[in-house]
Structures are given as structure tokens and as C-alpha cells.
Amino acid sequence: MRRINQRSCGVRTGYTLIELLIVIVLLGTAGAILIPHLTGLNKLEVQAAVRTIISDLSFAQSDALANQEFRRVHFYPDGSGYCLIRVTSADFTKIFDYSDGAPVADAPEYIIDPLGGSGLLERYVVNFETDDRFKFVKIESATLEGVVMNPNGTDITYDALGGSVSSPSVPGIGGTIVIASEDQKYQITIAPFTGKISVLKLP
């Protein structure tokens, strides 16, 4: 019978020094590449917030056109976010109470968020402070239809033709919204009447 070389059939129980050094170098390289991206996470968040605002403005515009009704995007005065509501010619200039406990007569009629849940969650409300995706983001300023952000907030309203209006029959003049994080700032511009949206990164 042939003798089997036991040395060549033995089970390997450890790593060589070279293999350990290669793994350490690879982990160090991966860390050096990844850490700067993680520390710049707020840049990604503000960009995501800009895209969210643009898509919601576009949704309000198309929803007004589809339903032949007014749709309003109301920006909260503290810069924490905004909501989408339905208005009519009769209550176009009314100042609504946007607090959760507002009397029914003073509360706005919220648009239903197609991605929302039930109860208060189905209201089309975007709050950057309570949404983990946007914890570094704030609406720094908003000047819409000539109204600078004030204690009542500010609004952009779309009519049945999908254009912005400053009153039920007067074309709107648009405006700007500035969204900021710790180290990035963007300006969203809404064109007069048409509501066309453009974005500019600010220095």
C-alpha cells in the first residue's frame, strides 16, 4: 500500500502574516473612502429634500389641473416643512389654523397623501423635523406671491389650469424657496403664472 503524505493532507488552522496584513490594508482603504461620504450625509439629505419639494409642488399643480380645483402648498413659518391643502374661491384669502387641535371651522382641508396611512397620517404633510430622512434640513426662507415668510407662513396656489394664482382670477408671480443644511444651500424658483420650477445651488 502507498503511504499517504500526512503533511499535504493536514487541515490549515490559521492565517499567515501576509494575509492578515492584506485584510488590514483593505479595511483601512475602505474606511478612508467611506468615512468622508458618511460625514457628508447632510449633503445628500438636503438634495433629497429639494427633490421632495419639487415633486410635491408638481403634484399640487397636476392635482389642481386633474380635479379642476385650487390646490395650495402652505409652508410653515418655522421652516419645518409644508402641507398640501384644498381651497375654494370663498376661502381663498382665509388664514387657516394648521395646528393639530385646530377647530374644524378654522382648519384647512388637507389633500390625502396617497402614501400616507390612516387618521392624521393620511394628511399630505411633510415635516422635516420628524422625518429621519431630513434631520439636517430646514427651509431657510420662502417668498411666494410677493409674501415673505411671516408668522402665518406663506403659500403658493395653483388653479384649474395648473398655473399659479395670487387670487382666484389673478395670475401669480411665483417666488423662491431656500432649503439649507449645515454646508449646502439650494434655491427653488417658481416662475410666474406657469409655475415652472428651476433649482440653483447657492454658494
Buried (B, 14 or more C-beta within 10 A) or exposed (E): EEEEEEEEEEEEEEEEEEEEEEEEEEEEEEEEEEEEEEEBEBBBBBBEBBEBBBEBBBBBBEBBBEEEBBBBBBBBBEBBBBBBBBBEEEEBEEEBBBEEEEEEEEBBEBBEBEEBEEEEEBBBBBEBEEBEEBEBBBBBBBBBBEBEBEEEBBBBBBBBBBBBBBEBEEBBBBBBBBBBBEEBBBBBEBBBBBBEBEBEEEE
